[in-house]
Amino acid sequence: MLHVVHHVDYMAPQPTRGTFKFDKYQLVMVALRESGQPITEHAPEPMPRAWLEAVHCPDYVEQVFTASVPREKERRIGFPVTDRIASRVRHTNGGTWLAAQLAMQHGYAANSAAGSHHALHDTGAGYCVFNDLAVASNRLIAEGDAKRVLIVDLDVHQGDGTASLTAGREDIFTLSLHAEKNFPARKARSTLDIPLADGTDDAGFMEALSAHLPTVIDEFQPDIVLYQAGVDPHEHDKLGRLALSDAGLQVRDRYVVAEARRRGLPIASALGGGYSADQREVAERHAASMLAMADENRLYPALRPRR
């Protein structure tokens, strides 16, 4: 059973400026619903303002909530922040929080959007407005759901915003495997960065991942894993520089879930990046990723809430 978080506001109307495509979020759900696999959909509440302000600058949060983000910040984000976009990002952030709550009950759950790992303290960047990974991690600890959170970021781009927002925290560990020469040009410092050479394929990626992930989990001993499951390391992704196949992405995703679940840890995934002129192609990769992780999770006993 795939427990997937989704909300109608994830499909905001295409802004008049910017190049980001929002229609893949609807196509992901179409692919999941047409897969024939058992899924349960959960609708998130919007992320409370106070939870966002615990991580992001209150002035910036106000700009987003009132759709008054300055043009220079909108250019850095990649699209204008309208009222509908403001509602969207509140719900996508709430979606990662809800996915984490569901994971603590079912072992694994997915948010069908978010993974906004470039958003910084006082601005968005790289198609990201609020950083759901950092916000959810902070809240899990503040609410007593976890003492330590591991963020595994396997998007093709480094999670610079997440690394920056959690820098110096001993209770949040950020692990990022990414294309060394890809965006952002100026990298932040994750707890552990594994830069990969252009053209790294399935075998090379898994060699790097398996050399580090088990050790990180065993030494850091997290209570929950948040997984940035971008499909942009795919060989045909237009913004990627790596060379993973469809099968390679699913091997990667199953491995991450298995490493968490065989240790009794819940794991929640966020959608992350995936870019192509054919949005349906990308959506099908995302859907296949979530279904593979749910299938892997099926091999392990369900969890119960930690409260």
Buried (B, 14 or more C-beta within 10 A) or exposed (E): BBBBBBBEBBBBEEBEEBEBBBEBBBBBBEBBEEBEBEBEBBEBEBBBBEBBBBBBBEEBBEBBBEBEBEEEBBEBBBBBBBEBBBBBBBBBBBBBBBBBBBBBBBBBBBBBBBBBBBBBEEBBBBBBBBBBBBBBBBBBBEEEBBEBBBBBBBBBBBBBBBBBBBEEBEBBBBBBBBBBEBBBEEBBEBBBBBBBEEEBBBEBBBEBBEEBBBEBBEEBEBBBBBBBBBBBBBBBBEBBBBBBBBEBBBBBBBBBBBBBBEBEBBBBBBBBBBBBEEBBBBBBBBBBBBBBBBBBBBEBEEBEEEE
